Amino acid sequence: MHAKDYLKKIAQVMRPNPELHWGLLLCIAGIAFCGTVAWNVWAFEMVVRGEGMTTESARSAPPEEDSQARLAALRALLEKRAVEEAKYVDGTYSYADPSQ
């Protein structure tokens, strides 16, 4: 065989084949999709069972002693917000509403 014969053979192999390329693309995309679905199912199962995605210290931490103080601080914050909201409703604060 001569060099021209080898070049012809290589040219035939390297010829564009859209059917083959689309088939390969779809196979690779299908494998990637199945892998993603499997990963998400595994992660969901781990969370449902309570494993992973958390640290051991967060799971075994005792309840905080100052929960009443935190609740009182939260109530004060919400009351402050309610007072501010009331100022907008009763007209203490005026603002231009562009939709009106």
C-alpha positions, 0 to 999 in steps of 0.5 A: 500500500502506498501513502495515498491509500492510507490517506484515503482510508483515514479520510473515509474514517474522519468523514463527518457522520451526523447520525453517529455524532448525535447518537453519541451526544444523546447517549452521553446526555442520557448517562449524565441525566441518569447519574444526576437523578441517582445522585439526587435520590441518594442525597434525598434518602440521606436527608430523610434518614437523618444522615449526612448534611449535618454535623454531629455536634448540631444533632447532639446539641442540648437545648439552649437555656436562654430560650425565654430571653430569646423569645422575649427579644423576638417579641420585642422586635415584632412589636417594634415592627408592628408599631412601624407598620401602624405608622404607615397605615394611620398616615403618620408617615407619608410616601408617594405611591407611584402606582396611584 
